[in-house]
């Protein structure tokens, strides 16, 4: 897959490096969190070669034996080096059970510059202050902006003509690999299904998945219209879809 340097986010990471805060990179699936972490890792290796880098990628089976907070803490401490800067980078941290216990303890040791990535569904902004007892900085990563879309396809003119296509295909760069529109749409649908049915349903124990699907479709179809949970509830009830404003309000909050 073709990569571009996401300077907006990379520059932010550079600005906050060596601060005492835990840096938390959040975003939906396939938004580029892991690639951003790798880009930043490369930057450190090239510019601060003396730094001791402790990397953990929970998407890699190599780290399958450190899936709980005790083994995570032990692994990091074993790889600590004295008399040099130690940078800890953990990708997909939500896959480690009780990760916040280990991270908080490591942060309290004041020996590490800590960076984490995780899905929005597991690292909600509203939950971060509860999970982490120390100071933290959240760096939300989004799918490609129109500017990044232009850079990816090396477009230098006729911007307005390309804006229409960008609005159709969106900013999930993984979909750009498919020349066929049907395949591209299937990729996007897969991301959507993973986000809704694996992340939200599992996290919040949602029982009425059909209602959640109907609600998300309604919100997407009415993206430019002001509405309320009560109004949506009334509309759906009129369509013989039984619900109430409390449930709709909760589902919107989860989204």
C-alpha positions as CSV (number, residue, x, y, z in Angstrom):
1,X,0.0,0.0,0.0
2,X,1.3,3.5,-0.9
3,X,2.1,5.6,2.2
4,X,2.2,9.3,2.7
5,X,3.7,11.2,5.6
6,X,0.8,12.4,7.8
7,X,2.7,15.5,8.8
8,X,-0.2,17.0,10.8
9,X,-0.1,14.1,13.3
10,X,3.7,13.4,13.1
11,X,4.5,17.0,13.9
12,X,2.2,16.9,16.9
13,X,4.0,13.8,18.2
14,X,7.4,15.6,17.7
15,X,6.1,18.6,19.7
16,X,5.1,16.5,22.7
17,X,8.0,14.1,22.8
18,X,10.0,13.9,26.0
19,X,7.1,15.4,28.0
20,X,5.9,13.6,31.1
21,X,2.4,12.9,29.6
22,X,1.2,9.5,28.3
23,X,0.6,10.1,24.5
24,X,-2.5,8.2,23.4
25,X,-3.2,7.8,19.6
26,X,-6.9,7.1,19.1
27,X,-9.1,6.5,16.0
28,X,-11.4,4.2,14.3
29,X,-10.2,1.0,12.6
30,X,-8.0,1.5,9.6
31,X,-7.6,5.2,10.2
32,X,-3.8,5.0,10.2
33,X,-2.9,4.8,13.9
34,X,-0.3,2.0,13.5
35,X,1.3,3.5,10.4
36,X,1.6,6.8,12.3
37,X,3.3,5.0,15.2
38,X,5.7,3.3,12.8
39,X,6.5,6.6,11.1
40,X,7.3,8.2,14.5
41,X,9.4,5.2,15.4
42,X,11.4,5.6,12.2
43,X,11.9,9.3,13.0
44,X,13.3,8.5,16.5
45,X,15.6,5.8,15.1
46,X,17.0,8.2,12.5
47,X,17.3,11.3,14.8
48,X,17.9,9.8,18.2
49,X,19.8,6.6,17.6
50,X,21.0,6.4,21.2
51,X,17.4,6.1,22.5
52,X,16.3,2.7,23.8
53,X,13.1,1.8,22.0
54,X,10.7,-0.7,23.7
55,X,8.2,-1.8,21.1
56,X,5.1,-3.9,21.6
57,X,2.7,-4.6,18.7
58,X,-0.3,-6.6,19.9
59,X,-1.2,-7.3,16.3
60,X,1.9,-9.5,16.1
61,X,2.0,-13.0,17.5
62,X,5.5,-12.3,18.7
63,X,4.0,-10.6,21.7
64,X,1.2,-13.2,22.4
65,X,2.8,-14.1,25.7
66,X,2.4,-10.7,27.2
67,X,-1.4,-10.3,27.1
68,X,-2.0,-9.3,30.7
69,X,-0.9,-6.3,32.7
70,X,1.6,-8.3,34.9
71,X,3.5,-9.8,32.0
72,X,3.4,-6.4,30.2
73,X,4.9,-4.6,33.1
74,X,7.6,-7.3,33.5
75,X,8.5,-7.2,29.8
76,X,9.0,-3.5,29.8
77,X,11.0,-3.4,33.0
78,X,13.3,-6.2,31.6
79,X,14.0,-4.2,28.5
80,X,14.7,-0.9,30.3
81,X,18.2,0.5,29.9
82,X,19.9,2.8,32.3
83,X,21.8,6.0,31.4
84,X,19.8,6.6,28.2
85,X,16.3,7.7,27.2
86,X,13.7,5.0,27.1
87,X,10.7,5.2,24.8
88,X,7.8,2.8,25.2
89,X,5.5,2.3,22.2
90,X,2.5,-0.1,22.5
91,X,0.3,-0.7,19.5
92,X,-3.3,-2.0,19.9
93,X,-2.9,-1.6,23.7
94,X,-6.6,-2.6,24.3
95,X,-5.7,-6.2,23.5
96,X,-3.8,-6.5,26.7
97,X,-6.1,-7.3,29.7
98,X,-5.8,-4.7,32.4
99,X,-3.3,-2.6,30.4
100,X,-4.1,0.5,32.3
101,X,-2.7,-1.0,35.5
102,X,0.7,-1.6,33.9
103,X,0.8,1.7,32.0
104,X,-0.1,3.7,35.1
105,X,2.6,1.9,37.1
106,X,5.2,2.4,34.4
107,X,4.3,6.0,34.1
108,X,4.6,6.5,37.8
109,X,8.2,5.2,37.6
110,X,9.0,8.3,35.5
111,X,11.5,6.4,33.4
112,X,9.7,6.1,30.1
113,X,8.3,8.3,27.4
114,X,5.1,6.4,26.7
115,X,3.1,6.2,23.5
116,X,-0.1,4.1,23.0
117,X,-2.5,3.3,20.1
118,X,-6.0,1.9,20.5
119,X,-9.5,1.8,19.0
120,X,-11.9,4.6,19.8
121,X,-14.4,2.0,21.1
122,X,-12.0,1.0,23.8
123,X,-10.2,4.3,24.5
124,X,-13.1,6.8,24.5
125,X,-12.1,10.4,25.3
126,X,-14.5,10.3,28.2
127,X,-12.9,7.2,29.7
128,X,-9.2,8.2,29.4
129,X,-9.2,10.2,32.7
130,X,-10.7,7.2,34.4
131,X,-8.2,4.7,32.9
132,X,-5.1,6.8,33.4
133,X,-4.3,8.3,36.8
134,X,-1.4,10.5,35.4
135,X,-1.3,13.2,32.8
136,X,-2.1,12.2,29.2
137,X,-2.4,13.8,25.8
138,X,-4.9,12.3,23.3
139,X,-4.0,12.5,19.6
140,X,-7.1,11.5,17.6
141,X,-6.3,10.2,14.1
142,X,-8.9,10.5,11.4
143,X,-9.1,9.0,7.9
144,X,-7.5,11.0,5.1
145,X,-8.5,14.6,4.7
146,X,-9.1,16.0,1.2
147,X,-5.6,17.4,1.3
148,X,-4.2,14.0,2.1
149,X,-6.3,12.4,-0.6
150,X,-4.8,14.8,-3.2
151,X,-1.3,14.1,-1.9
152,X,-1.9,10.3,-2.1
153,X,-3.1,10.5,-5.8
154,X,-0.5,13.2,-6.6
155,X,-3.2,15.6,-7.8
156,X,-2.0,19.2,-8.3
157,X,-4.9,20.8,-10.2
158,X,-8.7,20.7,-10.9
159,X,-9.3,20.3,-7.2
160,X,-13.0,20.9,-7.4
161,X,-13.5,18.0,-9.9
162,X,-11.7,15.6,-7.5
163,X,-13.6,16.8,-4.4
164,X,-16.8,15.1,-5.7
165,X,-15.0,11.8,-5.9
166,X,-13.4,12.2,-2.5
167,X,-16.9,12.8,-1.0
168,X,-18.0,9.6,-2.6
169,X,-15.1,7.3,-1.7
170,X,-14.2,8.9,1.7
171,X,-10.9,8.9,3.5
172,X,-10.2,5.2,4.3
173,X,-7.0,4.8,2.3
174,X,-7.3,1.0,2.3
175,X,-10.2,1.3,-0.1
176,X,-8.0,3.1,-2.7
177,X,-6.2,-0.1,-3.5
178,X,-9.3,-1.5,-5.3
179,X,-9.9,-0.3,-8.8
180,X,-13.4,-1.8,-8.9
181,X,-16.0,0.3,-7.1
182,X,-17.8,-2.8,-5.8
183,X,-14.6,-4.1,-4.2
184,X,-13.9,-0.6,-2.7
185,X,-17.4,-0.4,-1.3
186,X,-17.0,-3.9,0.2
187,X,-13.8,-2.8,2.0
188,X,-15.6,0.2,3.5
189,X,-18.6,-1.9,4.5
190,X,-16.2,-4.4,6.2
191,X,-14.7,-1.6,8.3
192,X,-18.2,-0.3,9.2
193,X,-19.3,-3.8,10.2
194,X,-16.2,-4.3,12.3
195,X,-16.7,-0.9,14.0
196,X,-20.4,-1.4,14.7
197,X,-20.8,-5.1,15.3
198,X,-17.5,-6.0,16.9
199,X,-16.5,-2.8,18.8
200,X,-19.7,-1.2,19.9
201,X,-21.9,-4.2,20.3
202,X,-19.2,-6.0,22.3
203,X,-18.3,-3.0,24.4
204,X,-21.8,-2.0,25.4
205,X,-23.5,-5.4,25.2
206,X,-26.0,-4.1,22.7
207,X,-28.8,-6.6,22.2
208,X,-30.8,-5.0,19.4
209,X,-28.2,-4.9,16.6
210,X,-30.9,-4.4,14.0
211,X,-32.0,-1.2,15.7
212,X,-28.4,0.0,15.8
213,X,-28.0,-0.6,12.1
214,X,-31.3,1.2,11.4
215,X,-30.2,4.1,13.5
216,X,-26.8,4.5,11.8
217,X,-28.4,4.4,8.4
218,X,-30.9,7.0,9.4
219,X,-28.1,9.3,10.8
220,X,-26.1,8.9,7.6
221,X,-29.1,9.7,5.4
222,X,-29.9,12.8,7.5
223,X,-26.4,14.0,8.2
224,X,-27.2,17.6,7.4
225,X,-30.4,17.8,9.4
226,X,-30.8,18.8,13.0
227,X,-32.7,16.2,15.0
228,X,-33.2,14.8,18.5
229,X,-33.4,11.4,20.1
230,X,-37.1,11.9,20.7
231,X,-37.7,12.9,17.0
232,X,-35.8,9.8,15.7
233,X,-37.7,7.6,18.1
234,X,-41.0,8.9,16.8
235,X,-40.0,8.5,13.2
236,X,-38.9,4.9,13.7
237,X,-42.0,4.0,15.7
238,X,-44.1,5.3,12.9
239,X,-42.2,2.8,10.7
240,X,-43.2,0.0,13.1
241,X,-39.7,-0.1,14.5
242,X,-40.3,-0.3,18.3
243,X,-37.9,1.8,20.4
244,X,-37.9,4.8,22.7
245,X,-35.9,8.1,23.1
246,X,-33.8,6.7,25.9
247,X,-32.5,3.8,23.8
248,X,-31.9,6.0,20.8
249,X,-30.1,8.5,23.0
250,X,-27.8,5.8,24.4
251,X,-27.0,4.4,21.0
252,X,-26.2,7.8,19.6
253,X,-23.9,8.3,22.6
254,X,-22.1,5.0,21.9
255,X,-21.6,6.1,18.3
